[in-house]
Amino acid sequence: MPRDPYEVLGVSKTASDDELKKAYRKLARDYHPDRNPGDKGSESKFKEVQEAFAILADKEKRQQYDRFGHAGEQGNPFGGGGFPGGGAGGAGIDMEDLMNMFGGMGGRGGRGGRTRKPQPPEATEVILDVALETIASGGKPSFQLDGKDIQVTIPKGMEEGKKLRLKGQGRSGGDLLIQVRYAPHPWFKREGLNLILDVPLSLKESALGSKVEVPNLQLEKLTVKVPAGVSSGQRMRLKGMGLSGGDLLLELKPTIPAVREGRGVELVEELEKLIPQNPRVDLPWNR
């Protein structure tokens, strides 16, 4: 039985989205395989942290877990019909046995009596949320289906929505169809195969330009040169650092401090005189 995802992330059941992301970032950084090469224990904990965050970061999954625990992740435990009897409306009658009874009469002289071939069990379909780190490098995440541990191999760069088939791993010996869905990430957003990272900048960095450090998906630090005079929402593109050949887009966010009194006000006003600026001069509604 997997551990309580709240316990895995070390947060309360009332934790906000920001608290979940903060806890995930710390644990993902601590147990990331690149920081702990060859450490199976850290690799297992990293996988556990990813799976816990995938549940709690999805509002619908979190509601299901809060109501039903891990059983809520599997949907209807009785398959598509909703009846534990499985046959005629849950009455405990097996339709195959019932048909065989009438078929058997045909074998003793009845008309048209033929033995029905047993129908193969239906495939079981599940949606698996896979961490972006696993999509980028490939991996073998695991999950539980009806108390059974299932491990699936995710090839590097697998497209979202694609399905994997595991023979005989579903309910009643049927096949298991696994549809891959990209799990939300605490700080990277997606546009197709591109990853977007918000990068706050100080007033000095925005005005004069600067070198700043940013992470990639593998938590490696990259040093990038920000040009002088950037505006909010301006993007810088790092080629090939997204998913499956996509790019990493740095969305620059200059932050302007509030200056209300003292020498700071004088300096801002002096700067305005030194470098006059009207950012609305070219707007069509200001002509």
Beta strands, then each sheet from edge to edge (+ up, - down):
strand 1: 124-130
strand 2: 142-145
strand 3: 148-151
strand 4: 163-166
strand 5: 176-182
strand 6: 188-191
strand 7: 194-201
strand 8: 210-215
strand 9: 221-226
strand 10: 235-238
strand 11: 248-254
sheet 1: 1+ 5+ 4-
sheet 2: 2+ 3-
sheet 3: 6+ 7- 11- 10+
sheet 4: 8+ 9-
end
